Amino acid sequence: MKKILIIGGSSFIAGQFIRNYQSEDSITCYSRRPTGYDKEIVVKAFWDMPVESFVGFDAVINFAAIVHRPEEKNQELYDEVNYRMACVLAQKARQAGVRQFIQMSTIAVFGTASRISTTTPEMPRTYYGSSKLKADKELLAMSDHEFKTVIIRPPMAYGGGMAPGNMMRLIRLVNRHIPLPFGSARNRRDFINVKNLIEFIHLTVEKEAEGIFYPTDKEPYSTRNVIEVISEQLGVHTINLPSPSLFLRMVEKIRPDLYQKLWGDVVIDRQLALNSIGYEPRYTLEDGIREMVESFKQKK
């Protein structure tokens, strides 16, 4: 049994992790608002956590972050929470004798790269990606034989019920029973079922791993694949129309971010995805979307 300290308990992924492993490990959770977990401590600001808060834990997992918000234009705010706070928390953990600090990062550190490999330059295009990269670099510099740091850079996570993000937006779109323009979509994108992600995180704790990791599902999917799975799980027939090249060029020019999300490639090289701790993803796209569709129907 490991003693794990979770920072940012209101995070969706943190919640999935706690619910799945609170009976297996001793988990204490720090949150900024009550979530109802056992051993939860609510604080106004994670900055205020004293060094004593970290004493006695084997590992700290930092889920606290400001995620990408198009409406948020304050780079200083991203840096304050995603970069400087993460480093301060790691320093306190190290001072308290914690052996491992796990930082949830993002593939957004690579910007708009369509293929991520060992030679892909880290070129974030958002304040979110930039702030995470700054934290990654400083945290890795702290790592030594007494204090191991883990940086986890997953692609978009889905599943686990009402997962926030683009997958739920696609479910709502398909449920409108309108023709969709993805019939000719042959793009390839990596995703990760949140159950695969939390199993991977837990394995890094068990094996006291260190370094940068890129966990994914077993294979990438196209937007067309995703729409087909959603349609099947919703029990609806979706007409997927081919997209004229002129239409796609217009979308790419006017909304490059939207084009990248729906028609662009984001593939993590299998040599990166194949990790040194021996994890094999067990859950599929169908598993995750089934959970999301069930939650979506219940909420309706």
Residue, then its C-alpha position, 0 to 999 in steps of 0.5 A: m500500500k502506498k501513501i499518496l497525496i492528491i493535489g487538485g481533488s476536484s479535477f475530473i481525472a483526480g476524481q476517477f483516480i481517487r474513486n478507483y484506488q482509495s480502497e487499495d492505497s492510503i489517499t489524502c486529497y487537497s481540494r479547493r472545494p468540497t468533493g466528498y472524498d474520504k481524507e479530504i482537506v479543503v484549502k483556499a489556495f494550494w500555495d498555502m499548504p505547509v511543508e508539514s502537509f507533505v510529510g509521510f507520503d510516498a508520492v504526490i500527484n499534482f492535478a491542479a491546473i488552469v486548463h486551456r480556456p480560449e477566453e482567458k488571455n492572461q498569460e501570467l495567470y497560467d504561469e502562476v498556477n501551472y508553472r510556479m505553483a507546481c514548482v513550489l509544491a514540488q519543492k515542499a514535497r522534496q523538503a518533506g522527504v517525499r520520494q516521487f512527484i507526479q505532474m500532469s502535463t499535456i501534449a499541448v507542449f508540442g503545439t500543432a505538431s501532427r506527429i509527436s516523436t523523440t525529435t519533435p520540438e516542443m513549441p507550445r502555441t497556447y499559454y496553457g501549453s507554454s506554462k506546462l512546458k516551463a513546469d516540466k523543465e524545472l521539475l525534471a531538473m529537480s529529479d535525482h536519486e532521492f526525489k523522482t519526478v514524473i511528467i505525464r503528457p497524455p492526449m485528450a482523455y475521455g470516458g468515465g461518465m461526463a468527461p469534459g472536453n470535445m468528446m462530449r461535444l461530439i456526442r451532443l452533436v450526433n444526438r441532434h440527428i443532423p448530417l455531419p461533414f466527416g464522411s471523408a475524414r481520414n485523419r488519425r488522432d490519439f486519445i486515451n480512455v480515462k481508465n487507461l490513464i489512471e491505471f497508468i498513473h497508478l503504475t508509475v506510483e507502484k514502480e516508483a518511475e521517473g521521466i516523461f511518459y506519453p500514455t495513449d490507447k492502443e491505436p489512433y482513430s479518425t473523427r469518422n471512426v469516433i462519430e460511428v462509435i458514438s452513433e452506434q452507442l446512441g442508437v442513431h443513424t448518422i449521415n456522414l457527408p464527404s467534405p469538399s476540399l474548398f470547404l475544408r480549406m475555408v475552415e482551416k483558414i478561418r478556424p485553424d483550431l477547429y480544423q486541427k481538432l476535427w480533421g487534423d492528425v495528432v499521433i504519438d509515435r509508438q516508440l514514445a507511447l510504448n513505455s518502460i514500465g510495461y503498461e498495456p491499455r485495457y480499455t477501448l474507445e467503445d468502452g469509454i464512449r459507452e460510459m459517456v453516452e450512458s451518462f449523457k442519457q441519464k442527464k437528459 
